[in-house]
Amino acid sequence: MRPSPRGSTISVGSGRTRPRPAEEGDRPRTENRIAVARDEAFRFCYPATIERLGERAEVVPFAPTAGEGLPDCDGLYLPGGYPELHAETLSGSPALEAIADRAAEGLPVLGECGGMMVLSEGLRTAESERHGMAGVLPAEVRMEDRYQALDHVELEAGTETLTASAGATLRGHEFHYSSADVAPDARFAFDVLRGTGIDGNREGLIEYRTMGTYCHVHPASGAFDAFIEAIGDG
């Protein structure tokens, strides 16, 4: 993503928070520890998302751009943000190597937009400088001169995913200036019913138990409850 002019924010929809489905309150708290990247590179995260994760698990924040390593955890959430502005620092962060190792071991990892970019093999900035990223997802990401997507999104899961059951739909939004070149044999979790996704038709790039999306979803969608429950299924 790229900062909005003068630090403004992008408002999607009415701006009103949708009411939480009643059944969410009945879902039990778990013993899971979920690491969440929270620093200058990972700044876009709904407060309600952290609140919901914290209701059902222990949230352990860490700051990759400050040199902090990946905490001991049962799952990892990498929110959106501006990794392109911190690409060199991120490339040298010990957290990225740990993320790659833990992902290969089967750690459930969810990356949204900027998080997906960091999970890719490399990130090329607007100045055409390439920086190696975690290398979990088979994609090369590059920053473009203009935004590549700005829309409401609707996705249909073609398989069981970290955030939805097969056949289920998720709604969210996308706004990003980057594009992703994915490997020919890359696997995707979702078909795009509305929006752009990663390649126009597909969304949710997957490898191991890691998934990266350009789509941001609100916790009221149930996606983060599904993520917590997928951790328990490991």
C-alpha positions as CSV (number, residue, x, y, z in Angstrom):
1,M,0.0,0.0,0.0
2,R,1.0,3.7,-0.2
3,P,0.2,6.4,2.2
4,S,-2.7,8.6,1.3
5,P,-2.0,12.3,0.5
6,R,-1.4,14.4,3.6
7,G,-1.8,11.3,5.8
8,S,-5.6,11.0,5.1
9,T,-7.3,7.6,5.3
10,I,-9.3,5.7,2.7
11,S,-12.9,5.2,3.8
12,V,-14.7,2.2,2.4
13,G,-18.5,2.0,2.6
14,S,-20.4,4.0,5.2
15,G,-17.7,3.8,7.8
16,R,-20.1,2.3,10.3
17,T,-19.0,-0.9,11.9
18,R,-21.2,-3.8,11.1
19,P,-22.8,-5.5,14.2
20,R,-20.9,-8.6,15.3
21,P,-22.9,-11.8,14.6
22,A,-24.5,-13.1,17.8
23,E,-22.9,-16.5,17.6
24,E,-19.4,-15.0,18.0
25,G,-19.9,-14.5,21.7
26,D,-20.5,-18.2,22.2
27,R,-17.1,-19.2,20.7
28,P,-14.7,-20.3,23.4
29,R,-11.4,-18.7,24.3
30,T,-8.3,-20.8,23.3
31,E,-4.8,-21.3,24.7
32,N,-3.3,-20.1,21.4
33,R,-0.7,-17.4,21.2
34,I,-1.0,-15.3,18.0
35,A,1.9,-13.1,17.0
36,V,0.8,-9.9,15.3
37,A,3.3,-7.6,13.5
38,R,2.7,-4.0,14.8
39,D,5.2,-1.3,13.7
40,E,5.6,1.4,11.0
41,A,5.5,-1.3,8.2
42,F,2.4,-2.9,9.5
43,R,0.1,0.0,10.4
44,F,-3.2,-1.0,8.7
45,C,-5.2,-3.1,11.0
46,Y,-8.8,-2.7,12.2
47,P,-8.8,-2.2,16.0
48,A,-11.8,-4.6,16.1
49,T,-9.5,-7.3,14.6
50,I,-7.0,-7.1,17.5
51,E,-9.9,-6.9,19.9
52,R,-11.5,-10.1,18.5
53,L,-8.1,-12.0,18.4
54,G,-7.6,-10.9,22.0
55,E,-11.0,-12.2,23.1
56,R,-10.1,-15.7,21.9
57,A,-6.3,-16.0,22.1
58,E,-3.3,-14.3,23.6
59,V,-2.0,-11.6,21.2
60,V,1.7,-11.1,21.2
61,P,2.8,-8.0,19.2
62,F,6.2,-7.6,17.7
63,A,8.1,-5.1,15.6
64,P,10.1,-6.5,12.7
65,T,11.4,-3.1,11.6
66,A,12.8,-2.6,15.1
67,G,14.8,-5.8,14.8
68,E,12.5,-7.9,17.0
69,G,12.4,-11.6,16.2
70,L,9.3,-13.7,15.8
71,P,7.8,-14.5,19.3
72,D,6.9,-18.0,20.3
73,C,3.5,-18.5,18.8
74,D,0.9,-20.9,17.5
75,G,-0.2,-18.6,14.6
76,L,1.0,-15.4,12.9
77,Y,-1.0,-12.5,11.5
78,L,0.8,-9.9,9.3
79,P,-1.6,-6.9,8.8
80,G,-1.4,-4.5,5.9
81,G,0.7,-1.4,5.9
82,Y,3.6,0.1,4.0
83,P,6.4,-2.5,3.7
84,E,7.7,-0.7,0.6
85,L,8.8,2.2,2.7
86,H,10.8,-0.1,5.0
87,A,11.8,-2.7,2.5
88,E,15.6,-2.5,3.2
89,T,15.1,-2.7,7.0
90,L,12.6,-5.6,6.7
91,S,15.0,-7.5,4.4
92,G,17.5,-7.6,7.2
93,S,15.1,-8.3,10.0
94,P,15.7,-11.6,11.8
95,A,11.9,-12.0,12.0
96,L,11.7,-12.8,8.3
97,E,14.0,-15.7,8.4
98,A,12.2,-17.1,11.4
99,I,8.8,-16.6,9.6
100,A,10.2,-18.6,6.7
101,D,11.3,-21.4,8.9
102,R,8.2,-21.6,11.0
103,A,5.9,-21.4,7.9
104,A,7.8,-24.4,6.3
105,E,7.1,-26.2,9.6
106,G,3.4,-25.7,9.2
107,L,2.8,-22.6,11.4
108,P,-0.6,-21.0,10.3
109,V,0.3,-17.6,8.8
110,L,-2.1,-15.0,7.5
111,G,-0.8,-12.0,5.6
112,E,-3.1,-9.2,4.3
113,C,-1.9,-6.9,1.6
114,G,1.4,-5.5,3.1
115,G,1.6,-8.7,5.0
116,M,1.3,-10.7,1.8
117,M,4.1,-8.6,0.2
118,V,6.4,-9.4,3.1
119,L,5.7,-13.1,2.7
120,S,6.7,-13.0,-1.0
121,E,10.1,-13.8,-2.4
122,G,11.0,-10.2,-3.1
123,L,9.7,-6.7,-3.2
124,R,10.8,-4.2,-5.8
125,T,10.3,-0.6,-4.8
126,A,9.2,2.4,-6.9
127,E,12.9,3.2,-7.3
128,S,13.4,-0.3,-8.9
129,E,15.4,-1.6,-5.9
130,R,14.7,-5.2,-5.1
131,H,14.8,-6.4,-1.5
132,G,14.5,-10.0,-0.5
133,M,11.4,-10.8,1.7
134,A,10.5,-13.9,3.7
135,G,10.3,-16.1,0.6
136,V,7.3,-18.1,1.8
137,L,4.9,-17.3,-1.1
138,P,5.9,-18.0,-4.7
139,A,5.5,-14.4,-5.9
140,E,7.6,-11.3,-6.7
141,V,5.9,-8.0,-5.8
142,R,6.7,-4.6,-7.3
143,M,5.4,-1.1,-6.7
144,E,3.6,0.6,-9.6
145,D,3.1,4.3,-10.4
146,R,-0.7,4.2,-9.8
147,Y,-3.0,2.2,-7.7
148,Q,-3.8,-1.3,-9.0
149,A,-7.0,-1.9,-7.1
150,L,-9.6,0.1,-5.1
151,D,-12.8,-1.7,-4.6
152,H,-15.1,-3.8,-2.5
153,V,-14.3,-7.4,-2.8
154,E,-16.3,-10.7,-2.7
155,L,-14.5,-14.0,-2.7
156,E,-15.6,-17.6,-2.8
157,A,-13.4,-20.3,-1.2
158,G,-12.6,-23.1,-3.6
159,T,-11.1,-25.2,-0.7
160,E,-10.8,-25.1,3.0
161,T,-8.8,-22.1,3.9
162,L,-7.4,-20.4,7.0
163,T,-10.3,-17.9,6.9
164,A,-13.2,-19.7,5.3
165,S,-14.7,-23.1,4.7
166,A,-14.9,-24.5,1.1
167,G,-17.8,-22.8,-0.7
168,A,-18.1,-20.0,1.7
169,T,-17.9,-16.3,0.7
170,L,-16.0,-13.4,2.3
171,R,-16.4,-9.7,1.7
172,G,-13.8,-7.1,2.2
173,H,-11.9,-4.3,0.4
174,E,-8.7,-3.9,-1.5
175,F,-6.5,-0.8,-2.0
176,H,-2.9,-1.2,-3.2
177,Y,-0.2,0.2,-5.5
178,S,1.7,-3.0,-5.9
179,S,1.3,-5.9,-8.3
180,A,2.3,-9.5,-7.8
181,D,3.9,-11.9,-10.4
182,V,3.1,-15.4,-9.2
183,A,4.7,-18.7,-10.1
184,P,2.9,-20.6,-12.9
185,D,2.1,-23.5,-10.4
186,A,0.9,-21.2,-7.6
187,R,-2.1,-22.3,-5.6
188,F,-5.0,-20.0,-4.7
189,A,-7.7,-20.4,-2.0
190,F,-10.4,-18.1,-3.5
191,D,-12.1,-17.2,-6.8
192,V,-12.8,-13.5,-7.2
193,L,-16.5,-12.8,-7.6
194,R,-16.0,-9.0,-7.3
195,G,-12.8,-7.1,-7.3
196,T,-9.3,-7.6,-8.6
197,G,-7.6,-10.0,-6.3
198,I,-4.1,-11.1,-7.0
199,D,-4.4,-11.9,-10.7
200,G,-7.8,-10.6,-11.6
201,N,-9.6,-13.9,-11.1
202,R,-8.0,-15.5,-8.0
203,E,-7.1,-14.5,-4.5
204,G,-5.5,-16.0,-1.4
205,L,-2.1,-17.3,-2.5
206,I,-1.2,-20.3,-0.4
207,E,1.9,-22.3,0.5
208,Y,2.2,-24.7,3.5
209,R,-0.4,-23.4,6.0
210,T,0.3,-19.8,4.9
211,M,-2.1,-17.6,3.0
212,G,-1.6,-14.1,1.6
213,T,-4.3,-11.8,0.2
214,Y,-4.7,-8.3,-1.1
215,C,-8.1,-8.3,0.5
216,H,-8.7,-6.8,3.9
217,V,-11.5,-8.4,5.9
218,H,-13.3,-7.2,9.0
219,P,-13.6,-9.6,12.0
220,A,-17.4,-9.5,11.8
221,S,-17.0,-11.6,8.6
222,G,-15.9,-14.5,10.9
223,A,-12.6,-14.8,9.1
224,F,-10.4,-14.4,12.2
225,D,-12.5,-16.8,14.2
226,A,-11.9,-19.3,11.4
227,F,-8.2,-18.5,11.6
228,I,-8.1,-19.2,15.3
229,E,-10.0,-22.4,14.8
230,A,-7.7,-23.5,12.0
231,I,-4.8,-23.1,14.4
232,G,-6.5,-25.4,16.8
233,D,-7.0,-27.9,14.0
234,G,-3.2,-28.2,13.4
